Amino acid sequence: MSTQTQPSPAPAEAAVAGKLSTLDRFLPVWIIAAMVLGLLLGSTVPGLGTALEAVKVGEVSLPIAVGLLVMMYPVLAKVRYDQTRRVVGDRRLMITSLVLNWVLAPAFMFALAWIFIPDLPEYRTGLIIVGLARCIAMVMIWNDLACGDREAAAVLVAINSVFQVIAFGALGWFYLQLLPSMLGLPTTSADFSFWAITGSVLVFLGIPLLAGFLTRTLGERARGREWYEAAFLPKLGPWALYGLLFTITLLFALQGGTITSRPLDVVRIALPLLVYFVVVFGAGMLLGRWLDLGYAKTTTLAFTAAGNNFELAIAVAIGTFGVTSGQALAGVVGPLIEVPVLVALVYAALWARKRYFSSSPLSA
């Protein structure tokens, strides 16, 4: 592959070269600070939650929706859309991703929910819903930081989005009613709104995807690819992390009171989530290595399988069971655990790159 067709360096790749910016170098610190700030704001500022929830996009607070869009847009503007055909043609990657995302990961979360919290049906149901909501947003950030394949991430996220609209309701029925009934376990009744799921996908993926595609297409047409990637993207790139930190702060501010008032419940929900993220990510890395996908695609496979669409999970839990329900709390604890764990897994992926993928090309 020529130099012109190599993916532009991601922030984490710059770290390897010792050129990481202050924002990127201390990303874990900023994320933890954003979480703490959000929890403090949510538990100490009267009426903040009501103000944040005053205007919504679907079931998601408008300020949080704005943060998600700001977070997604720069990453999708980096994607080289003329290379997506290369990704679609990789049947091993496509099939493995579908199996991991829509067969193994939901089944694993179902098992963990029943193993860890069999006596708490509301939290158990919430965890299962989290397992069904495949990631379409923050995974682009983690993938980019770990030097994953941007084009592969864009394609896999798009596929997850389509399957999310088509399969979420059916899988919810299967894991909450049919499978428990077959196993002699208590069942949970839940109605999932097709339009709510469709709206979430269109807003949180469709808008930034279209904006990113148009930005790259028009930018390259006007000034050329070299200017676009060398001059424009470095200025746009940091906004993804600004959006991430803003979103995390608001999300935890919105649910700060709930989280701090029920710490033991949070711990019980957190344990299966921690196991889930680490095991699914590890399975993705091992499968990618076994299939010889190369580091970049393997990392993308692992992150797109391990990440979850907590925005959708929270929206579905609130819309179906109510804002004060245990199911909603389980959805909120999702990003509380996912964010720091997946940041740690970024560094684990970069370590694995040096240890196990040193002979494979970055974009293989």
Buried (B, 14 or more C-beta within 10 A) or exposed (E): EEEEEEBBBBBBBBBBEEEBBEBBBEBBEBBBBBBEBBBBBBBEEEEBBEBBBEEBBBBBBEBBBBBBBBBBBBBBBBBBBEBBEBBBEBEBBBEBBBEBBBEBBBBBBBEBBBEBBEEBBBBBBBBBBBBBBBBBBBBBBBBBBBBBBBBBBBBBBBBBBEBBBEBBBEBBBBBBBEBBEEEEEEBBEBEBBEEBBBBBBBBBBBBBBEBBBEBBEEBBEEEEBEEBBEEBBEEBBBBBBBBBBBBBBBBBBBBBBBBBEBEEBBEBBBBBBBBBBBBBBBBBBEBBBEBEBBBBBBBBBBBBBBBBBBBBBBBBBBBBBEBEBBBBBBBBBBBBBBBBBBBBBBBBBBEBBEEBBEEBEBBB
